């Protein structure tokens, strides 16, 4: 196996030091690494991994800064008393820029005064060899561990960290959390990668023990996403598999492959907009939820049903007390943003003496005059 050229600081950090100086000297504003299919092909023969940490605050929202500057000094733009959200992307076989990344940064900073750090490991995630990208998750986590150790010397607590990981990025966040024995404040897994991670020991993937609160959104559980329930709470939009609005034919190209997988990201983004609450219902299965077996969340020890996405931690204090841990929650969505869907439970009582067969038609009209019709056959 060909060894990667690694930028890791195990005792001797000269390589990382030179790299940081290079970043600081090149440009005042850092840019996410943009690669292409050619780079992914070259990685087969000349493997390389490089990590760049891009810091955004409200004051630097249009100009990313290095998290650490010369001699590994924490950037003065970093707000030591504020929360830090770390965003970790996943596998990038084509090396392109994630279409959702900048929007997520902007929306987060518009909601709250915080630090946002993008973990750019595109030089490493861009490869045609998926198993190689999987193995590199451990390396990325090890590098992040070393950086976080330096941050702790500045008095910054891991409890103030919220990691948001997409696909492979979710497992990287889990590895980081395990390094710090679950002291990380929160990890959100956006459709954590499934291939290579299904049904493996918890130390090999994201798990609820990796942070004080772990919430997971499953949107492609029978494809690119993981099938297991792995968080304190696992959300399953539309059952966690096929997503409305996604192409149904392979002739749609890449969109057919990645649409459902990426839906977790866009659902999380939608939760930040607060146009509607994507409230989920705790239940034993999606089938029971659809059949009206679960209409509230009190049976699962919650005083109110959890909201999927950024505000899922509002239910944290109830969720993390459950023994054994682990709670599954289900909801349905519309095909397009903001994905709002409203749920109604209708009980119809039929007198025993009525034995004729027929149909019942139910019409619901919203404030825009749009009518939804549902038919029941008896």
C-alpha positions in Angstrom: 0.0 0.0 0.0 1.3 3.4 -0.9 1.9 5.7 2.1 0.1 9.1 2.1 2.1 12.3 2.5 0.6 13.4 5.8 0.5 16.7 7.5 0.5 15.5 11.1 2.1 16.8 14.2 3.0 13.8 16.3 5.7 15.3 18.5 7.5 16.9 15.6 5.3 19.5 14.0 7.6 21.1 11.5 5.5 20.1 8.5 2.4 21.6 9.9 4.3 24.7 11.0 5.6 25.3 7.5 2.1 24.7 6.1 0.6 27.2 8.5 3.2 29.8 7.5 2.5 29.1 3.9 -1.2 29.7 4.4 -0.6 32.9 6.4 1.8 34.3 3.8 -0.2 33.4 0.7 -3.4 35.3 1.2 -5.3 37.2 3.9 -8.5 35.3 2.9 -8.4 31.5 2.8 -10.3 29.6 0.2 -11.7 26.1 0.3 -9.5 23.7 -1.7 -11.0 23.2 -5.2 -9.9 20.1 -7.1 -11.2 18.0 -10.0 -11.6 14.5 -11.4 -8.0 14.6 -12.7 -6.7 15.2 -9.1 -8.9 12.3 -7.9 -7.3 10.0 -10.5 -3.7 11.2 -9.7 -4.4 10.3 -6.0 -4.3 6.7 -7.0 -0.6 7.0 -7.7 0.5 10.0 -5.6 -1.7 9.9 -2.5 -1.7 13.1 -0.4 -3.7 14.5 2.4 -3.8 18.1 3.6 -6.0 19.8 6.3 -6.9 23.4 6.2 -9.0 25.0 9.0 -11.0 28.0 7.8 -12.3 30.3 10.6 -15.4 32.4 10.0 -17.0 34.9 12.5 -19.6 37.6 11.9 -16.7 40.1 11.4 -14.9 37.8 8.9 -17.9 36.2 7.2 -16.7 37.2 3.7 -13.0 36.5 4.4 -12.0 33.2 6.0 -9.1 33.3 8.3 -6.6 30.5 9.4 -7.7 29.2 12.8 -4.0 29.3 13.8 -1.5 31.8 12.6 2.3 32.0 13.0 3.8 29.6 15.6 0.4 28.1 16.1 -1.0 31.1 17.9 -4.8 31.0 18.0 -6.2 33.7 15.6 -7.2 36.9 17.3 -10.5 36.8 15.4 -11.5 33.6 17.3 -14.0 34.4 20.0 -12.9 32.4 23.0 -16.1 32.9 25.0 -18.5 31.9 22.2 -19.6 28.5 20.8 -17.7 27.0 18.0 -19.4 25.0 15.2 -17.1 22.7 13.2 -18.3 21.7 9.8 -16.8 18.6 8.2 -17.6 17.6 4.6 -17.5 14.0 3.3 -16.2 12.1 0.4 -15.5 14.2 -2.7 -14.8 11.9 -5.6 -14.8 14.8 -8.1 -13.1 17.3 -5.8 -15.8 19.9 -6.3 -16.9 22.5 -3.7 -19.8 21.4 -1.6 -22.8 23.4 -2.8 -24.3 23.7 0.7 -21.2 24.7 2.6 -21.1 28.5 2.3 -24.9 28.8 2.8 -24.6 26.8 6.1 -21.8 29.2 7.3 -23.8 32.3 6.5 -27.1 31.1 8.0 -25.3 29.9 11.2 -23.6 33.3 11.7 -26.8 35.2 10.9 -28.5 33.3 13.8 -25.9 33.5 16.4 -22.6 35.2 17.3 -20.2 32.2 17.2 -17.1 30.8 15.6 -17.5 28.6 12.5 -14.6 26.4 11.4 -14.7 24.6 8.1 -12.5 21.5 8.2 -11.3 21.4 4.6 -9.8 17.9 3.9 -10.7 18.0 0.2 -7.0 17.0 -0.5 -7.7 13.6 0.8 -11.4 13.3 0.3 -10.8 13.7 -3.4 -9.9 10.2 -4.6 -11.5 7.5 -6.8 -10.7 5.0 -4.0 -13.4 5.2 -1.4 -11.7 2.8 1.0 -8.7 5.1 1.0 -11.0 8.1 1.9 -12.4 5.9 4.7 -9.0 5.2 6.2 -8.1 8.9 6.0 -10.9 9.7 8.4 -8.7 8.5 11.2 -5.9 10.7 10.1 -8.1 13.8 9.9 -9.5 13.1 13.4 -5.9 12.7 14.7 -4.9 16.1 13.3 -8.0 17.7 14.7 -7.2 16.2 18.1 -3.8 17.9 18.1 -5.3 21.3 17.2 -8.0 21.0 19.8 -5.3 20.1 22.4 -3.7 23.4 21.6 -7.0 25.2 21.9 -7.5 23.7 25.4 -4.3 25.4 26.4 -6.1 28.7 25.7 -8.8 27.7 28.1 -11.3 26.7 25.5 -13.5 23.8 26.5 -14.6 21.0 24.1 -18.1 21.3 25.7 -18.5 24.6 23.7 -17.9 22.6 20.4 -20.7 21.5 18.1 -19.5 19.3 15.2 -21.6 19.0 12.1 -20.4 16.2 9.9 -21.8 15.1 6.5 -21.4 11.5 5.4 -17.7 10.5 6.2 -17.4 13.8 8.0 -19.9 12.5 10.6 -17.6 9.6 11.4 -14.6 11.9 11.6 -16.5 14.0 14.2 -17.2 10.7 16.1 -13.5 9.8 16.1 -12.6 13.2 17.4 -15.3 12.8 20.1 -13.9 9.5 21.2 -10.4 11.0 21.5 -11.8 13.3 24.1 -13.9 10.7 25.9 -17.3 12.2 24.9 -16.5 15.7 26.3 -17.5 17.3 23.0 -20.7 19.3 23.5 -22.6 18.1 20.5 -22.2 16.1 17.3 -24.8 16.3 14.5 -24.4 13.5 11.9 -25.9 14.4 8.5 -26.6 11.0 6.9 -23.4 9.4 8.2 -21.8 7.2 5.6 -23.0 3.7 5.4 -20.7 1.7 3.1 -17.9 0.3 5.3 -19.6 1.5 8.5 -22.8 -0.6 8.8 -22.9 -3.1 11.6 -19.3 -2.4 12.8 -18.1 -1.9 16.4 -18.9 1.5 17.9 -15.3 2.6 18.0 -15.2 2.3 14.2 -18.1 4.8 13.6 -20.0 7.7 15.1 -21.8 6.7 18.3 -23.8 8.4 21.1 -20.8 8.0 23.4 -18.7 10.4 21.3 -20.4 13.6 22.6 -22.7 14.8 25.4 -25.5 14.9 22.8 -25.5 13.2 19.4 -28.3 13.7 16.9 -28.4 12.0 13.5 -30.5 12.6 10.4 -30.9 9.6 8.2 -32.0 10.3 4.6 -30.5 7.5 2.5 -30.3 4.6 4.9 -30.6 1.9 2.2 -27.9 3.6 0.0 -25.0 5.9 0.8 -26.1 6.4 4.4 -25.8 4.2 7.5 -28.7 1.9 8.5 -28.0 1.7 12.2 -29.5 4.0 14.9 -26.3 5.5 16.4 -27.2 8.7 18.2 -29.0 9.8 21.4 -31.7 10.5 18.9 -32.0 9.4 15.2 -34.3 11.2 12.9 -35.8 9.4 9.9 -37.5 11.8 7.4 -39.9 9.9 5.2 -38.6 6.7 6.8 -35.0 7.6 6.2 -34.7 6.0 2.7 -36.3 7.4 -0.4 -36.9 11.1 -0.3 -39.8 12.9 -2.2 -38.6 15.1 -5.0 -35.5 13.0 -5.7 -35.1 11.4 -9.2 -36.5 7.9 -9.5 -34.4 6.9 -12.5 -30.7 6.3 -12.9 -30.9 8.2 -16.1 -30.9 11.4 -14.0 -27.2 10.9 -13.5 -25.4 11.9 -10.3 -28.5 13.5 -8.9 -30.1 10.0 -8.7 -27.2 8.8 -6.6 -26.6 11.8 -4.2 -30.0 13.5 -3.9 -31.4 11.4 -1.0 -27.9 11.4 0.7 -27.7 15.2 0.5 -31.3 15.7 1.7 -30.1 15.5 5.3 -28.0 18.6 4.7 -30.8 20.6 3.2 -33.3 19.5 5.9 -30.8 20.8 8.5 -30.5 24.1 6.6 -34.2 24.3 6.5 -34.4 23.9 10.3 -32.2 27.0 10.6 -34.6 29.1 8.6 -37.4 28.5 11.1 -40.0 28.9 8.4 -41.7 25.9 10.0 -40.8 23.4 12.8 -39.9 20.0 11.4 -41.4 18.2 14.4 -40.7 14.5 14.6 -42.8 11.8 16.4 -40.9 9.2 18.5 -42.0 5.7 17.5 -40.8 2.1 17.3 -40.9 2.1 13.5 -41.9 4.2 10.5 -44.7 1.8 9.7 -46.2 2.2 13.2 -45.8 6.0 12.8 -47.6 6.0 9.4 -50.4 3.8 10.8 -51.1 6.3 13.6 -49.8 4.2 16.4 -47.7 7.1 17.7 -49.4 10.5 17.9 -47.4 12.1 20.7 -44.0 11.5 22.5 -45.1 11.1 26.1 -44.8 7.3 25.9 -41.1 7.7 25.2 -40.5 9.9 28.2 -40.6 13.3 26.4 -42.8 16.2 27.5 -42.8 17.5 23.9 -41.9 16.0 20.6 -38.4 16.8 19.3 -37.6 19.2 16.5 -35.3 17.9 13.8 -32.2 19.9 13.0 -30.3 22.7 14.7 -32.8 23.0 17.6 -32.9 19.3 18.3 -31.0 20.0 21.5 -34.0 21.7 23.1 -35.1 18.2 24.0 -31.6 17.1 25.0 -32.1 17.0 28.8 -35.0 14.5 28.4 -33.4 12.4 25.6 -30.0 11.8 27.2 -31.6 10.5 30.4 -33.2 7.6 28.7 -31.9 4.1 29.6 -30.9 2.5 27.5 -30.0 5.5 25.3 -31.3 5.8 21.8 -34.5 7.2 20.4 -35.9 7.0 16.9 -38.1 9.8 15.6 -40.0 10.0 12.3 -41.6 12.7 10.2 -42.7 13.3 6.6 -41.7 16.1 4.3 -42.8 17.8 1.1 -40.5 17.5 -1.9 -39.1 21.0 -1.8 -37.7 23.5 0.6 -38.6 24.4 3.3 -40.0 20.8 3.3 -42.9 21.7 5.6 -45.5 19.0 6.2 -48.4 19.1 8.7 -49.7 15.9 10.2 -53.3 15.3 11.2 -54.9 12.3 12.9 -58.5 11.6 12.1 -60.5 9.1 14.0 -63.8 8.0 12.3 -66.3 5.9 14.2 -68.7 3.7 12.1 -71.9 2.3 13.5 -72.0 -1.5 13.6 -75.3 -1.7 11.7 -73.9 0.1 8.7 -72.6 -2.6 6.5 -72.5 -0.9 3.1 -69.1 -0.3 1.4 -68.1 3.1 0.3 -65.5 5.8 0.1 -64.7 8.7 2.4 -63.0 11.8 0.8 -61.2 14.3 3.0 -60.2 17.7 1.8 -57.8 20.1 3.6 -57.4 23.7 2.4 -54.4 25.7 3.4 -54.1 29.5 3.8 -53.0 29.8 0.1 -56.1 28.1 -1.1 -54.2 24.9 -2.0 -56.4 21.8 -1.5 -55.1 18.4 -0.5 -57.4 15.4 -1.0 -57.2 12.0 0.6 -59.6 9.1 0.0 -60.4 6.2 2.3 -61.9 3.1 1.0 -64.2 0.9 3.1 
